[in-house]
Amino acid sequence: MKLYWKKYRKAIEHVIPVENQFTLFRISSWRVVLFRNTITYCLPVSLIGLVLFLIREFMTGKIFLPVFMVIVVILLMGFVINRKIELDYRMVIVVILLYLIALIYLIFVGSDGPGALYLLIITFFTAMIFPPKATYIPLVINTLICIGIGLVIKFDIFPTPLSDTYDLTLWIAYSVNLIFVSFVSVLMISSILNGFEKTRIKEVMLLKKLDASERYYRNVFDSNPVPMYIFELNTGNFLKVNDAAVKKYGYTKEEFLSMNITNIRPTSEISKLMDIFSTIKTRTYSGILTHMSKDGKSFPVEIDTNIVSLDGVDARLVLATDVSKRVNYVRMIEKQNQDFKNIAWIQSHKVRAPLTNIMSLTEMMLQNPHGDHIDLLYMLKESTMQLNETIESIVHQAEENQIPPE
């Protein structure tokens, strides 16, 4: 039984698709679903009721009403399953046929039949499946039907069981109550469904904004030139990586998703990694760590992390910037500073000594201009040569340690 019911529901869903393009009314998808579900559940019940009704009528010798009901039900089913007709037109035709059934029941069966009840049901049904502007049309139709039947009763245009039950005054009272109940029902249903539809519109707009925001951040993640990855907070398993990380580390995305963050760290630093993330599970973290590519090459990275939720899983988003050039540059600066210290020491010791000798010898020659200055001149020459060698050594060392331009 369940299998047949499943096949029946699939058949109804096929002939009444939600994604249908509408031409007459701007009908929301949830109203179409409501119409489809109503047809799905009411059609079998109606067929069972029709069979029982036909048996009863044929047993009493009545032919017209059973034949009419069979024709209307066949038309109803034919229009419902005809996908060549736009769905909104089919919905209108169904309502018209239901009104025809209600009218025939009222005229030929009278108050003993379900005609008046059908009018109320059609009013509720129309208010639920059509947009607000169309929901008050059934009130006009109900009013016209009541006026028409009142004229039939008043002028006895043709015989009907209603003429035996109602006079004009009693029918007007009955009609006023019917129309009033219909009006109140439509007003309440429209108010509730309009609020529901506005809420759905807001939800759809919010979902679109969230979807656009998600697409934006996904694009930022995927197209970021800096390696980025997301790993599960509790296990350390990779959940997502961008193309820059694939290029930098040498692993494919499939390989990354089967790995753990410990796989991109040198063995000597795994314990340090565990210590870090065990103490910062609920906050951001920034610092410089050592990572390792697939070919075993180690390189320093500056990481910036934050706590995120990915599909309901607590995770950490990591931005890993390769700082190899920066570290090398800092090391070069430190070496140059050391060289400058060495140069300063040379200047203060090696250069100052011959320079002091030259200054002293020059002072002695000035004090005794007529003496024998040969020895002094040789000493002066030697000090000058020492000074020249020292200066050349300083210049050579400075040239070797010059920082190349970026």
One Martini backbone bead per residue (centre of mass of N, CA, C, O) as a GRO file, in nm:
protein
  406
    1MET     BB    1   0.058   0.063  -0.021
    2LYS     BB    2   0.299   0.257   0.004
    3LEU     BB    3   0.395   0.228  -0.287
    4TYR     BB    4   0.140   0.346  -0.424
    5TRP     BB    5   0.142   0.616  -0.275
    6LYS     BB    6   0.416   0.706  -0.381
    7LYS     BB    7   0.344   0.700  -0.682
    8TYR     BB    8   0.109   0.897  -0.663
    9ARG     BB    9   0.269   1.143  -0.555
   10LYS     BB   10   0.469   1.159  -0.792
   11ALA     BB   11   0.255   1.211  -1.008
   12ILE     BB   12   0.149   1.479  -0.889
   13GLU     BB   13   0.428   1.625  -0.887
   14HIS     BB   14   0.459   1.613  -1.197
   15VAL     BB   15   0.183   1.774  -1.274
   16ILE     BB   16   0.264   1.970  -1.007
   17PRO     BB   17   0.488   2.195  -1.031
   18VAL     BB   18   0.659   2.442  -0.860
   19GLU     BB   19   0.843   2.561  -1.119
   20ASN     BB   20   0.627   2.704  -1.251
   21GLN     BB   21   0.510   2.925  -1.494
   22PHE     BB   22   0.343   3.223  -1.460
   23THR     BB   23   0.062   3.434  -1.611
   24LEU     BB   24  -0.174   3.539  -1.416
   25PHE     BB   25  -0.040   3.473  -1.140
   26ARG     BB   26   0.145   3.545  -0.841
   27ILE     BB   27   0.245   3.244  -0.725
   28SER     BB   28   0.348   3.088  -0.470
   29SER     BB   29   0.504   2.799  -0.393
   30TRP     BB   30   0.342   2.730  -0.129
   31ARG     BB   31   0.063   2.737  -0.274
   32VAL     BB   32   0.119   2.506  -0.466
   33VAL     BB   33   0.168   2.295  -0.247
   34LEU     BB   34  -0.112   2.322  -0.124
   35PHE     BB   35  -0.267   2.238  -0.375
   36ARG     BB   36  -0.131   1.962  -0.416
   37ASN     BB   37  -0.206   1.840  -0.140
   38THR     BB   38  -0.509   1.863  -0.171
   39ILE     BB   39  -0.533   1.682  -0.418
   40THR     BB   40  -0.390   1.431  -0.304
   41TYR     BB   41  -0.608   1.383  -0.061
   42CYS     BB   42  -0.898   1.446  -0.197
   43LEU     BB   43  -0.928   1.260  -0.443
   44PRO     BB   44  -0.971   0.980  -0.308
   45VAL     BB   45  -1.209   1.066  -0.130
   46SER     BB   46  -1.394   1.161  -0.363
   47LEU     BB   47  -1.412   0.889  -0.509
   48ILE     BB   48  -1.543   0.735  -0.281
   49GLY     BB   49  -1.790   0.924  -0.253
   50LEU     BB   50  -1.887   0.890  -0.546
   51VAL     BB   51  -1.948   0.590  -0.542
   52LEU     BB   52  -2.159   0.602  -0.315
   53PHE     BB   53  -2.344   0.804  -0.458
   54LEU     BB   54  -2.404   0.636  -0.712
   55ILE     BB   55  -2.535   0.396  -0.573
   56ARG     BB   56  -2.764   0.553  -0.439
   57GLU     BB   57  -2.888   0.686  -0.695
   58PHE     BB   58  -2.940   0.425  -0.862
   59MET     BB   59  -3.129   0.296  -0.648
   60THR     BB   60  -3.341   0.554  -0.686
   61GLY     BB   61  -3.335   0.627  -1.014
   62LYS     BB   62  -3.112   0.835  -1.058
   63ILE     BB   63  -2.925   1.003  -1.333
   64PHE     BB   64  -2.828   1.296  -1.371
   65LEU     BB   65  -2.636   1.349  -1.129
   66PRO     BB   66  -2.433   1.116  -1.171
   67VAL     BB   67  -2.348   1.195  -1.458
   68PHE     BB   68  -2.253   1.477  -1.389
   69MET     BB   69  -2.035   1.397  -1.179
   70VAL     BB   70  -1.863   1.227  -1.367
   71ILE     BB   71  -1.796   1.449  -1.571
   72VAL     BB   72  -1.665   1.650  -1.371
   73VAL     BB   73  -1.442   1.463  -1.261
   74ILE     BB   74  -1.307   1.413  -1.533
   75LEU     BB   75  -1.244   1.707  -1.589
   76LEU     BB   76  -1.085   1.762  -1.337
   77MET     BB   77  -0.860   1.551  -1.387
   78GLY     BB   78  -0.779   1.646  -1.668
   79PHE     BB   79  -0.682   1.934  -1.585
   80VAL     BB   80  -0.479   1.859  -1.361
   81ILE     BB   81  -0.288   1.661  -1.561
   82ASN     BB   82  -0.248   1.900  -1.767
   83ARG     BB   83   0.061   2.034  -1.870
   84LYS     BB   84  -0.027   2.228  -2.112
   85ILE     BB   85  -0.145   2.379  -1.881
   86GLU     BB   86  -0.132   2.620  -1.689
   87LEU     BB   87  -0.144   2.611  -1.354
   88ASP     BB   88  -0.325   2.861  -1.295
   89TYR     BB   89  -0.554   2.768  -1.482
   90ARG     BB   90  -0.614   2.503  -1.339
   91MET     BB   91  -0.696   2.631  -1.072
   92VAL     BB   92  -0.940   2.785  -1.183
   93ILE     BB   93  -1.094   2.542  -1.301
   94VAL     BB   94  -1.132   2.390  -1.038
   95VAL     BB   95  -1.303   2.607  -0.899
   96ILE     BB   96  -1.532   2.612  -1.109
   97LEU     BB   97  -1.614   2.311  -1.078
   98LEU     BB   98  -1.680   2.331  -0.776
   99TYR     BB   99  -1.905   2.539  -0.813
  100LEU     BB  100  -2.081   2.360  -0.991
  101ILE     BB  101  -2.130   2.142  -0.781
  102ALA     BB  102  -2.257   2.321  -0.563
  103LEU     BB  103  -2.493   2.428  -0.736
  104ILE     BB  104  -2.625   2.155  -0.803
  105TYR     BB  105  -2.678   2.074  -0.513
  106LEU     BB  106  -2.861   2.312  -0.441
  107ILE     BB  107  -3.080   2.271  -0.664
  108PHE     BB  108  -3.123   1.936  -0.651
  109VAL     BB  109  -3.100   1.893  -0.318
  110GLY     BB  110  -3.045   2.119  -0.127
  111SER     BB  111  -3.018   2.124   0.220
  112ASP     BB  112  -2.934   1.810   0.221
  113GLY     BB  113  -2.688   1.895   0.090
  114PRO     BB  114  -2.335   2.012   0.032
  115GLY     BB  115  -2.343   2.295  -0.105
  116ALA     BB  116  -2.285   2.509   0.121
  117LEU     BB  117  -2.025   2.373   0.216
  118TYR     BB  118  -1.875   2.405  -0.054
  119LEU     BB  119  -1.869   2.711  -0.056
  120LEU     BB  120  -1.688   2.738   0.193
  121ILE     BB  121  -1.453   2.562   0.097
  122ILE     BB  122  -1.387   2.727  -0.156
  123THR     BB  123  -1.322   2.984  -0.004
  124PHE     BB  124  -1.083   2.873   0.153
  125PHE     BB  125  -0.920   2.757  -0.083
  126THR     BB  126  -0.882   3.027  -0.238
  127ALA     BB  127  -0.743   3.186  -0.003
  128MET     BB  128  -0.487   2.988  -0.005
  129ILE     BB  129  -0.397   2.968  -0.334
  130PHE     BB  130  -0.438   3.275  -0.363
  131PRO     BB  131  -0.395   3.581  -0.386
  132PRO     BB  132  -0.532   3.846  -0.222
  133LYS     BB  133  -0.692   3.971  -0.472
  134ALA     BB  134  -0.856   3.679  -0.518
  135THR     BB  135  -1.010   3.609  -0.239
  136TYR     BB  136  -1.286   3.797  -0.296
  137ILE     BB  137  -1.432   3.656  -0.531
  138PRO     BB  138  -1.603   3.436  -0.379
  139LEU     BB  139  -1.793   3.643  -0.246
  140VAL     BB  140  -1.926   3.732  -0.507
  141ILE     BB  141  -2.021   3.454  -0.599
  142ASN     BB  142  -2.192   3.386  -0.351
  143THR     BB  143  -2.381   3.627  -0.383
  144LEU     BB  144  -2.488   3.556  -0.668
  145ILE     BB  145  -2.602   3.279  -0.593
  146CYS     BB  146  -2.802   3.379  -0.378
  147ILE     BB  147  -2.958   3.566  -0.564
  148GLY     BB  148  -3.041   3.358  -0.775
  149ILE     BB  149  -3.198   3.170  -0.579
  150GLY     BB  150  -3.392   3.390  -0.483
  151LEU     BB  151  -3.528   3.427  -0.761
  152VAL     BB  152  -3.627   3.138  -0.787
  153ILE     BB  153  -3.804   3.146  -0.532
  154LYS     BB  154  -3.976   3.399  -0.596
  155PHE     BB  155  -4.053   3.309  -0.923
  156ASP     BB  156  -4.048   3.010  -0.990
  157ILE     BB  157  -3.869   2.916  -1.241
  158PHE     BB  158  -3.787   2.638  -1.095
  159PRO     BB  159  -3.772   2.343  -0.956
  160THR     BB  160  -3.678   2.320  -0.600
  161PRO     BB  161  -3.603   2.217  -0.283
  162LEU     BB  162  -3.574   2.513  -0.170
  163SER     BB  163  -3.878   2.597  -0.200
  164ASP     BB  164  -3.972   2.396   0.034
  165THR     BB  165  -3.784   2.537   0.268
  166TYR     BB  166  -3.783   2.830   0.139
  167ASP     BB  167  -3.820   3.153   0.159
  168LEU     BB  168  -3.710   3.459   0.095
  169THR     BB  169  -3.649   3.546   0.388
  170LEU     BB  170  -3.496   3.289   0.479
  171TRP     BB  171  -3.281   3.301   0.254
  172ILE     BB  172  -3.158   3.573   0.328
  173ALA     BB  173  -3.066   3.490   0.609
  174TYR     BB  174  -2.891   3.255   0.512
  175SER     BB  175  -2.709   3.422   0.316
  176VAL     BB  176  -2.592   3.624   0.516
  177ASN     BB  177  -2.448   3.412   0.688
  178LEU     BB  178  -2.276   3.289   0.466
  179ILE     BB  179  -2.127   3.552   0.382
  180PHE     BB  180  -2.016   3.626   0.660
  181VAL     BB  181  -1.849   3.371   0.705
  182SER     BB  182  -1.681   3.406   0.449
  183PHE     BB  183  -1.559   3.683   0.516
  184VAL     BB  184  -1.422   3.613   0.785
  185SER     BB  185  -1.252   3.382   0.678
  186VAL     BB  186  -1.096   3.538   0.461
  187LEU     BB  187  -0.977   3.751   0.649
  188MET     BB  188  -0.819   3.556   0.831
  189ILE     BB  189  -0.661   3.397   0.619
  190SER     BB  190  -0.526   3.639   0.479
  191SER     BB  191  -0.380   3.751   0.726
  192ILE     BB  192  -0.211   3.499   0.789
  193LEU     BB  193  -0.085   3.450   0.501
  194ASN     BB  194   0.044   3.729   0.464
  195GLY     BB  195   0.233   3.706   0.704
  196PHE     BB  196   0.370   3.451   0.602
  197GLU     BB  197   0.471   3.570   0.330
  198LYS     BB  198   0.644   3.798   0.449
  199THR     BB  199   0.827   3.610   0.606
  200ARG     BB  200   0.930   3.453   0.358
  201ILE     BB  201   1.051   3.693   0.210
  202LYS     BB  202   1.253   3.763   0.430
  203GLU     BB  203   1.394   3.488   0.428
  204VAL     BB  204   1.482   3.494   0.132
  205MET     BB  205   1.648   3.754   0.151
  206LEU     BB  206   1.836   3.653   0.372
  207LEU     BB  207   1.942   3.406   0.216
  208LYS     BB  208   2.061   3.571  -0.016
  209LYS     BB  209   2.256   3.732   0.155
  210LEU     BB  210   2.401   3.488   0.278
  211ASP     BB  211   2.484   3.366   0.007
  212ALA     BB  212   2.646   3.610  -0.092
  213SER     BB  213   2.837   3.617   0.149
  214GLU     BB  214   2.944   3.329   0.116
  215ARG     BB  215   3.056   3.368  -0.171
  216TYR     BB  216   3.251   3.593  -0.102
  217TYR     BB  217   3.420   3.438   0.116
  218ARG     BB  218   3.489   3.203  -0.069
  219ASN     BB  219   3.645   3.374  -0.275
  220VAL     BB  220   3.848   3.489  -0.078
  221PHE     BB  221   3.961   3.215   0.000
  222ASP     BB  222   4.029   3.086  -0.284
  223SER     BB  223   4.182   3.368  -0.407
  224ASN     BB  224   4.395   3.384  -0.209
  225PRO     BB  225   4.748   3.429  -0.214
  226VAL     BB  226   4.728   3.318   0.067
  227PRO     BB  227   4.754   3.071   0.267
  228MET     BB  228   4.460   2.867   0.346
  229TYR     BB  229   4.296   2.710   0.636
  230ILE     BB  230   4.082   2.445   0.773
  231PHE     BB  231   4.041   2.311   1.105
  232GLU     BB  232   3.969   2.099   1.341
  233LEU     BB  233   3.980   2.161   1.674
  234ASN     BB  234   3.995   1.865   1.802
  235THR     BB  235   4.172   1.700   1.562
  236GLY     BB  236   4.320   1.868   1.307
  237ASN     BB  237   4.159   1.835   1.061
  238PHE     BB  238   4.112   1.898   0.744
  239LEU     BB  239   3.847   2.092   0.565
  240LYS     BB  240   4.007   2.339   0.418
  241VAL     BB  241   4.153   2.470   0.107
  242ASN     BB  242   4.348   2.661  -0.090
  243ASP     BB  243   4.536   2.717  -0.371
  244ALA     BB  244   4.785   2.839  -0.228
  245ALA     BB  245   4.837   2.590  -0.046
  246VAL     BB  246   4.880   2.386  -0.269
  247LYS     BB  247   5.126   2.535  -0.395
  248LYS     BB  248   5.309   2.556  -0.138
  249TYR     BB  249   5.295   2.240  -0.024
  250GLY     BB  250   5.212   2.017  -0.271
  251TYR     BB  251   4.925   1.944  -0.218
  252THR     BB  252   4.633   1.825  -0.259
  253LYS     BB  253   4.314   1.853  -0.164
  254GLU     BB  254   4.272   1.553  -0.105
  255GLU     BB  255   4.520   1.525   0.076
  256PHE     BB  256   4.447   1.736   0.285
  257LEU     BB  257   4.162   1.598   0.373
  258SER     BB  258   4.359   1.344   0.491
  259MET     BB  259   4.484   1.539   0.698
  260ASN     BB  260   4.702   1.690   0.937
  261ILE     BB  261   4.864   1.951   1.089
  262THR     BB  262   5.118   1.770   1.159
  263ASN     BB  263   5.208   1.723   0.847
  264ILE     BB  264   5.324   2.048   0.835
  265ARG     BB  265   5.526   1.960   1.064
  266PRO     BB  266   5.785   1.923   1.233
  267THR     BB  267   5.860   1.687   1.462
  268SER     BB  268   5.996   1.892   1.673
  269GLU     BB  269   5.700   2.080   1.677
  270ILE     BB  270   5.444   1.922   1.772
  271SER     BB  271   5.438   1.980   2.077
  272LYS     BB  272   5.410   2.286   2.041
  273LEU     BB  273   5.145   2.283   1.888
  274MET     BB  274   4.974   2.144   2.109
  275ASP     BB  275   5.022   2.361   2.325
  276ILE     BB  276   4.894   2.596   2.180
  277PHE     BB  277   4.596   2.468   2.111
  278SER     BB  278   4.528   2.395   2.416
  279THR     BB  279   4.531   2.721   2.508
  280ILE     BB  280   4.350   2.843   2.227
  281LYS     BB  281   4.043   2.740   2.169
  282THR     BB  282   3.889   3.048   2.230
  283ARG     BB  283   4.110   3.199   2.044
  284THR     BB  284   4.331   3.380   1.906
  285TYR     BB  285   4.630   3.358   1.682
  286SER     BB  286   4.979   3.472   1.676
  287GLY     BB  287   5.269   3.376   1.472
  288ILE     BB  288   5.579   3.194   1.445
  289LEU     BB  289   5.632   2.916   1.232
  290THR     BB  290   5.707   2.583   1.122
  291HIS     BB  291   5.696   2.456   0.800
  292MET     BB  292   5.608   2.178   0.565
  293SER     BB  293   5.649   2.032   0.278
  294LYS     BB  294   5.625   1.759   0.078
  295ASP     BB  295   5.957   1.773   0.018
  296GLY     BB  296   6.072   1.879   0.323
  297LYS     BB  297   6.054   2.181   0.328
  298SER     BB  298   6.142   2.445   0.530
  299PHE     BB  299   5.938   2.722   0.669
  300PRO     BB  300   5.846   3.030   0.763
  301VAL     BB  301   5.543   3.136   0.942
  302GLU     BB  302   5.276   3.362   0.961
  303ILE     BB  303   5.007   3.339   1.186
  304ASP     BB  304   4.644   3.372   1.152
  305THR     BB  305   4.373   3.321   1.381
  306ASN     BB  306   4.033   3.173   1.398
  307ILE     BB  307   3.718   3.118   1.505
  308VAL     BB  308   3.497   2.874   1.352
  309SER     BB  309   3.206   2.760   1.157
  310LEU     BB  310   3.167   2.437   0.985
  311ASP     BB  311   2.890   2.282   0.961
  312GLY     BB  312   2.888   2.283   1.295
  313VAL     BB  313   3.204   2.297   1.320
  314ASP     BB  314   3.467   2.340   1.510
  315ALA     BB  315   3.708   2.585   1.400
  316ARG     BB  316   4.016   2.692   1.222
  317LEU     BB  317   4.141   2.980   1.084
  318VAL     BB  318   4.423   3.005   0.851
  319LEU     BB  319   4.695   3.238   0.800
  320ALA     BB  320   4.986   3.160   0.590
  321THR     BB  321   5.285   3.341   0.589
  322ASP     BB  322   5.564   3.370   0.412
  323VAL     BB  323   5.889   3.472   0.592
  324SER     BB  324   6.168   3.419   0.463
  325LYS     BB  325   6.262   3.698   0.358
  326ARG     BB  326   6.233   3.844   0.626
  327VAL     BB  327   6.428   3.671   0.790
  328ASN     BB  328   6.675   3.712   0.606
  329TYR     BB  329   6.680   4.018   0.634
  330VAL     BB  330   6.719   4.027   0.939
  331ARG     BB  331   6.985   3.870   0.936
  332MET     BB  332   7.136   4.077   0.760
  333ILE     BB  333   7.108   4.311   0.954
  334GLU     BB  334   7.252   4.178   1.190
  335LYS     BB  335   7.521   4.136   1.040
  336GLN     BB  336   7.571   4.434   0.973
  337ASN     BB  337   7.580   4.531   1.263
  338GLN     BB  338   7.826   4.360   1.336
  339ASP     BB  339   8.012   4.488   1.124
  340PHE     BB  340   7.992   4.773   1.237
  341LYS     BB  341   8.123   4.701   1.503
  342ASN     BB  342   8.390   4.609   1.381
  343ILE     BB  343   8.456   4.879   1.246
  344ALA     BB  344   8.458   5.042   1.506
  345TRP     BB  345   8.690   4.887   1.631
  346ILE     BB  346   8.895   4.943   1.414
  347GLN     BB  347   8.881   5.252   1.434
  348SER     BB  348   8.955   5.260   1.751
  349HIS     BB  349   9.239   5.090   1.703
  350LYS     BB  350   9.383   5.067   1.417
  351VAL     BB  351   9.349   5.366   1.321
  352ARG     BB  352   9.432   5.532   1.571
  353ALA     BB  353   9.728   5.448   1.597
  354PRO     BB  354   9.863   5.563   1.329
  355LEU     BB  355   9.739   5.842   1.364
  356THR     BB  356   9.892   5.911   1.623
  357ASN     BB  357  10.174   5.882   1.510
  358ILE     BB  358  10.155   6.101   1.298
  359MET     BB  359  10.091   6.329   1.492
  360SER     BB  360  10.350   6.304   1.661
  361LEU     BB  361  10.565   6.331   1.435
  362THR     BB  362  10.469   6.601   1.334
  363GLU     BB  363  10.521   6.750   1.599
  364MET     BB  364  10.829   6.697   1.613
  365MET     BB  365  10.906   6.837   1.343
  366LEU     BB  366  10.795   7.115   1.432
  367GLN     BB  367  10.992   7.147   1.683
  368ASN     BB  368  11.244   7.027   1.477
  369PRO     BB  369  11.322   7.146   1.171
  370HIS     BB  370  11.668   7.096   1.175
  371GLY     BB  371  11.678   6.810   1.201
  372ASP     BB  372  11.689   6.469   1.185
  373HIS     BB  373  11.417   6.326   0.973
  374ILE     BB  374  11.448   6.043   0.860
  375ASP     BB  375  11.330   5.854   1.073
  376LEU     BB  376  11.059   5.998   1.089
  377LEU     BB  377  10.976   5.953   0.795
  378TYR     BB  378  10.972   5.647   0.804
  379MET     BB  379  10.758   5.630   1.025
  380LEU     BB  380  10.545   5.789   0.871
  381LYS     BB  381  10.522   5.595   0.632
  382GLU     BB  382  10.439   5.343   0.789
  383SER     BB  383  10.177   5.468   0.912
  384THR     BB  384  10.047   5.531   0.641
  385MET     BB  385  10.030   5.239   0.537
  386GLN     BB  386   9.859   5.129   0.766
  387LEU     BB  387   9.621   5.318   0.718
  388ASN     BB  388   9.560   5.227   0.427
  389GLU     BB  389   9.507   4.924   0.485
  390THR     BB  390   9.276   4.969   0.683
  391ILE     BB  391   9.085   5.121   0.493
  392GLU     BB  392   9.068   4.899   0.275
  393SER     BB  393   8.945   4.688   0.466
  394ILE     BB  394   8.689   4.845   0.534
  395VAL     BB  395   8.581   4.880   0.246
  396HIS     BB  396   8.567   4.577   0.176
  397GLN     BB  397   8.373   4.495   0.405
  398ALA     BB  398   8.139   4.686   0.328
  399GLU     BB  399   8.092   4.567   0.042
  400GLU     BB  400   8.023   4.271   0.132
  401ASN     BB  401   7.778   4.389   0.347
  402GLN     BB  402   7.591   4.486   0.144
  403ILE     BB  403   7.260   4.551   0.088
  404PRO     BB  404   7.050   4.451  -0.124
  405PRO     BB  405   6.816   4.536  -0.320
  406GLU     BB  406   6.464   4.466  -0.357
   0.00000   0.00000   0.00000
